[in-house]
Amino acid sequence: MKTKWKMLTLAALLSAGTTTANAADDGYVGDLGEDAYYADSTDYVNDLYNEDSAAPAAAESAIEEVVEEVVEEAQYYPSELETVSYVGDGGEYAQQNVGSGIPTSLASYGCQTGDCNGGCGPVAAAPVYMPTRRVAKQTSAWLTAEALLWFPQVRSTVPLVSQNTAGALPELDQGATVAFGGQDAFGGDLQAGFRLDGGVMLSEDFGMGGRFWMLGEAEDTYNASGDGTTGSIGIPYFDSDLIANQENALIIAYSDGTGAGDVDFQGQIAVRSTLEMYGAEGYGRLRLLGGKGYRSDFIGGFSHFGIEEGLTLAATTTQTEVGAGQGDVYRFNDDITAENKFYGGQIGFLTTVGRGAWTLSALTKVHLGNMDQTWTSRGSRGRAAFADQAGGIFANNAEQTIEESNFSFAPEANIKLAYKMRPNVSFSVGYSFIMWDDVLMIGDNLNRDINTGYLVLDGAGAVDAAERPQFLGLETDSFFVHGVDLGCVIQF
């Protein structure tokens, strides 16, 4: 009976340790993982598996003392020992000696003959398997879906469309206003998108994952038509003709109210500016620090970004004024694209702190690599019976492609607050900021110094090469995007 009482004590201690682990598995234990980067192991939260914790150490010491006494008495009462059941255990299995009820690791303390006359040694018995306890559950995989409510930086360009009152020319030095294009013309508005993130923890300290994000296409458009009786419409430019050398405008709709007819020009114009952005990453995370309720990781991996801006312009105008050129139709088309593709690496740090069901995470990193830039422009213009000529208003040739590649860097920051609604489901709100230091944009590369003879096809449609608008070379500048993230995290 003495031996059985101590075996009950041992079973109670072991069961208590198992119950604590299972409770940690089922309750809120302050998981640090709230996003792709934020998957965690709960070993560093609430002292579940903290080597500095006094409670597990004390329990382990007590268990060892009881085991030593049981083993000692097993030398004298081997037949009275019974197998101890591990309450609530599961997972891996350990070999046990059936004959004595003692695990193989303790079998060397048993007797060979049962009466100890032959000396002590290993007890011969058939091996069986029994479950062992789990100390703490680890998050091994994650999947994150976020809605992005981001705001791209405002973009500028040359004035693309001008308007003036009826009877006044649509020239900027004649009181006309910019109707489309100009300083800070595009961007700055909400651009919705999504971000997906997933990965797996390969060990307590190391995990791998990937993510992809995309913003919906941002679009700014202008469409107008008229005969000038309600207001004039034009495309303003700076006349590079050495004689004029002043503000001018390609007239789309205009009426001066004099002469045989009230209408001089009537026509229509459509302009469209677009912006698309996306990012793809593959990364690894390595734990640097860990403690009660916090964890700090090193982040490293591969980065790819795409930023593409487009501009299309189509205009048609007909001269209705009585006199030379009456009935002539002018046609203009421009199609310009500026494409940026970044390929490089990323390094950074992620720090996460948790308290109860709340988690606060801060991510800072920088992307370093090459920005491949491609400028593509194509255009055409025509007049009356003349065949269409190569080159539009701002696109100075039938088709032109220029490519460059420059070293670039892109700092990124994100802060996120998450709340655990269910054991494996969290909802988060955060703020993100990304800036690229070298981006090719259309507005920085349009030349509005245009020769009037080039536009109106003087000389029966023949154009001197010197009259074409000159391309000044690729100009780049920094560009950023920032905004709010709303996410849902599922951990497995």
N, C-alpha and C positions, 0 to 999 in steps of 0.2 A: 504494500500500500504506500509506503514511503516513496518508492520509485515512481509510481503512477501519479502521485501528487505533484512531483517535480515535472513530470512529463506534461501534465495539464498546465503548469506554469509556463513551460516552454511554448506550448501550443497557443496559449493566450497572448504571449508576447509576439509570436510570429503572426498571429491573426490580426493583432492591433496594427502591426506594420503594414500588412496587406490592405486592411481597411482604409488606412490613411492614403495609400497610393490610389485605391479605387475612387475614393472621394475626390481626390485631385483630378482624376480623369473625367469625372462627370460634372464638376462644378466649374465656376469661373476662377481660374487660377492666374489671371493676369497675363494671358498670352500676349507676346509682343508682336505677333505677326498680324498686320492689318493691311498689307499691300504686297505686291510682288516682291519688293525688297524686304518686306516686313514679316515674312514667314519666320517662325522662331522655334526654339526648343524651350519648353517650360521648366527646364532644369534650373534656370537662373531666377525663377520667380517664386516668391512665398516660401523660400527655404525648403522646397520639396527635395532638392538634391544638391543643396549647397554644402560644400565641404566645411564651411565656417559655421554651419548650424550646430548648436549644442544638442538639440533634441534627438536627431538621428544618431549622433555619436553615443549619447547616453543609453539609448535603446539597444544599440549594437553591443555595448559593453555588458549590459544586463543579460542579453541573450548568450553571449560568450561564457559568462560565469555559470549560467544554468547548464549549458551544453557540457562544460568541463565536468560538472558534478555528475551529470547523467552518464557521461562516458566512463568516468571513474567507477561508478557503481555498476556499469554494464559488465565489468570484469567479474563481478560476483553474482549478479542477477541477470544474466543474458536471456534466460527463458521468459522473464517477466516483462521485457521491453515490448512496446507496441508501436506500430507505425503512426507517426504524427501526420494529421491531415492539414494541408495548407488551405485555409479558408479563403475563397474568392480568388485563387491563383489562376494564372493562365499564361500561355506563351511558351518559352523555352522549357526544356526538361533536363533534369539531372539524374544521373544513375544512383540507385540506392541498393543497399544490401538487405535482402528479404529475411535472411536468417536471423539477424540481430535487430533489424529496424533502424540501423545506423547507416547514414549515407556513406558512399564509398570513401570519401575523403576522411572519414572517422573510423573506418573499419580496422585500421591497424591497432586500435586500442582493444579489440575484442580478444577472446580466448580461443585457442585452436580446438581444445577437447571439451570445453564446457565446464570442466572442474579446475582448470588452470594448472593441472599437474604437469602439463606438457609445456608450460610457458605461454607467454602472450604473443600473438601474431595475428596476421590477417585471418578473418573468418571466411571460409569458403561458402559461397552462396550464389544463386543465379541472379543476374542483374535485371532490374525492372526500371521503369521510368516514372518520374513523378513531376508535377508542374512546379515551376519556380515563380517567385513574385516579381512583378514589375514595380520599379520604384517611381517612375514618372513617365507620362506619355509625351511623345515628341510630335510636333506638327511636321509631317513629312512632305506635304505637297500643298499648293495653293493655287487659286484662280481668282483674278480680280477683274471686274468690269467697271469702268468709270465713264461718266458723261462729262465732257469737257466744255466749259463755257469760257472760251478764251477770246482775247482781244489782240489782233495783230497790230503792229505799229502802223501809224498813218503813213501813206506814201504820197509823194508829190510827182508831178509831171508838168510838161509845158501845157499852156492853155490849148485845149483841143476844139472847143466850140465856144463861140461868142454870140451874144445877142445885143440888139439895140432897138430903140423905138422905131416905129414906122417912119420912113423917110430919111433915116440916118443910117450911114454905113456901119456894118458890124466890125469896125476897126477899134482896137483898144485905145488908140489916141484920139478917137472921136466920141468918147463917152460910152463905148460898149462895155459890157460886163462879161466875165467868164461864166459860161453856162455849164461847162463840163471840163474837168481837168484843172490844172493849176496847183498852187501851193496847198499841201495837206488835203488833197482831193479825195483820196481813197483810203480805206481801212479805218481803224479806230472803232469799228462797230463789232458787236458780238458775233462770233463765228463758232458755231457748235461743232462738236466732234465726239470721238470716243477713244478710249485707251483700254487695251486688253493686256493682261500680264499673268504669267504662269510660270511655275517652276517646281523644283523638288530639293529638299535637304538631303544631301548624300551622307552627312554625318552631323554630329552635334555642332561642329564648327564651320562646316563648308556646305554651300548650296549653289545651284545653278538655275538660271531662269532666262526668260526672254520677254520682251514686250513690244507692242506695236500700237502706234497712235496715228490718228488722221483727223484733220479738220475738214469740214465740208467746204465746198468751193465758195469763195467770196466773190460776189459779182456786183459790178456797178455798170449801169447802162444809161444811155441817152438816145432817145429817138424823137425826131421832129420833122415836120414837113410844113410847107407854107408857100405863099406867093408874095410875102413881104408887106401885105396890107395891114397886118396886125403886129408887125415887128420884123426886123431883119435878122437873118441867121447867117453865120459865116464861120470859116476856119481861119483863125488869126495866125499870122506869121510875120517875121521880120524880113522885109525885102532886101536881099543881098545884092540886087542890081546896083552898080556903082552910081547910077543916076538917081534912083529913088532913095535907097538906103534908109528906109523908115518903116514904121508899122503899116501893114497891109492886111487884107483878108481875102480869102477865096470865098466868093459870094455864093450862098446856097439859096437864099430867098431875100428879095429886096424890091422895094418900090419907092421911087422918088416922087411919085404923084404928078409928074410933068410929062409933056410930050404927047404923042398920039395914043399911047397906052399907059395905064397907071402902073402896070407890073413890068419890072425889068428882068427879074430872074425868079423862077420858081423851081423848087426841088425838095429833096428829102435827104436826111443824114441819119446814120445809126452808128453808135460807138459803144464798144463793150470792153471793160477791163475785168480781168479775173485773177485770182490768187489761189493756189493750192499748196498744201503743206502736209507732210507726213514724216514719221520717224520709226525706225526699227532698231532694236538692240538685242544683243546677247551678252549676258553678264554672269560673273561669279561673285559670291559674297563670302568673306572670311572673317570669323569672329576675332576681334582684337581684345575687347574687354567684356566682362559680364558680371553681374551681381544681382542683388535682390531688386527686382523691378526695373532693371535697365540692361541694355546691351548696345555695344558699338561694333560696327562691321566695316571692313574695307571693301569697296566696290571696284571692280575692274572688268573690262570687256570690250566689245566691238560696237561701234555706232554707225548708223547710216541715216541721213536726213535728205529730204527732197523739198525744194522750194521752187515753184514755177509760177511766173507771172505772164499773162498774155494780154495783148491789145489788138483789137480789130476795128477798122474804120471803113465804112462804105458810104459814099456820097454821090448823088447825081443831081445835076442842076441844068436847066434849060434856059437859054436866053430868049426872052419873049419881047424884049424891047425892039421897036421898029428901027431898022437900019442895018448896017453891016453886021453880019454874024447872027442875025435873027434866025431862030430855030436851031442853032447849034446846041448840042447836048454834050456835057462834060461828065466824065465818069472817073471816079477815084476809089482805089482799094488799097488798104494797108493791112498786113497781118504780121505781127511781131511777137516773138516769144523770147523770154529770158529764163533759162533753166539753170538751177544750182543743185548739185548732188555732192553731199559730203560723205567721205569714207575715212574712218579713223578709229582711234581707241578712246576709252574713257577710264578715268580714275576718280575716286571720291570716297566719301564717308557717310555712313548712315548711323544715326543715334536714335534709339527708341527707349522711351520710359513708359511704364505702365503702373496704374493704380486701380485695383478693382477691375471694373469692366471698361475703363477708359485707357486709351493709349495715345501718346503724342510722339510723332516721328519727325525727324528733320534730316533731309538729304541734301548734300552739297557735292557737286562733282563738276569736272570739266572734260569736254570732248576735244581731242587734238587729232588733226589729220589734214587731208587735202580736200579743197572745195573745187570740184570740176564745174566750169561754167561754160554755157553754150548760148550764143546770141544768134537767133535765126530771124531774118526779115525777108519778106517778099511783098511785092506791090505792083500795081499797074495803073495806068491812067489813059484816057482816050478822049477824043474830041470829034464830034460829028462823023464825017466819013473817014477820018484817019483810023488806021489800025491801032489797037491798044499798044502802048509803049511800056517798056520795062521800067519799073520804079513807080512807087506811089507818092504820097505827100511826104512822109517821113522815112519810108523804106526807099533807099536810093538805088535799088536794083531789082531785077526780076526775082532773084533769090540770093541771099548772102548768109553765110554761116561762119562764125568766128568762135574759136574755142580757146579757153585758157584754163590753167590749173594753178591754184595758189594754196600755200599753207594757211590754215584757218584754225581758230579755236572757238569753242562755244561753251561758256559757263551755264550751269543749270542749278536751280534751287527749288526745293519743294518742302513744304511744311504741311502736316496732315494730323487731324484729330479724329479718332475713331472710337466708336462705342459698340461693345459686343452685345448684340441683341439675343443671340443664341450661342450655344457652346462653339459652333463652327461657323457662325455667320456674323459679320460686322458691317456697319455702315460708317462711312467716313466723309469728311469734308476737308478740302485742302486748297492750297494756293500754289501755283507753279509759275516759274519764270525761266525762259530760255532765250539767249542772245547769241547770234552769230556775228562775228566781226567782219566778215568779208562776203557780201551778197551782191549779186548782179541784179539790178532792177531796171525796168524799161525807162522810167521817168528820168533816170540819171543819164540816159544815153540818146535822147531825142534831140535833134538839131533843128531848130525852127528858123534858121537862116536859110531861106529858100529863094531862088531866082524866079521872078514872075514869068519869064519866058519859058522856064522849065514846066510850069504848071499849065499854062494855056497853050502849049505846043506851038509856039511861033515858028515860022519857017516851014509851013506845010507838014508839021509833025516831026521834023528832024530836030534832034536835041544835041547840042554840043556837050561833050563830057564835062566841060568846065562849069556847065550850068547845073549839074546835079548837086543836090545837097550833100555836103561832105560828112562822112562818118568820122567822128573825132576819136574813136577808140573806146575800149570798154572801161567804164568807170564803175567802181564798187563802193559800198558803204555798209555800215552795220545795220542789223535788223533784229528785232526782238518780238516775242509773243508772250503774253501772260494772261492769267485768268484763274477761275475757280474750277475745282474738280469735285464731283459728287460720285462716290463709289460704293460698291458692295463687294465684300471679300468673303470667299468661301474657302475654308481650310479642310484638308482631308487627313 
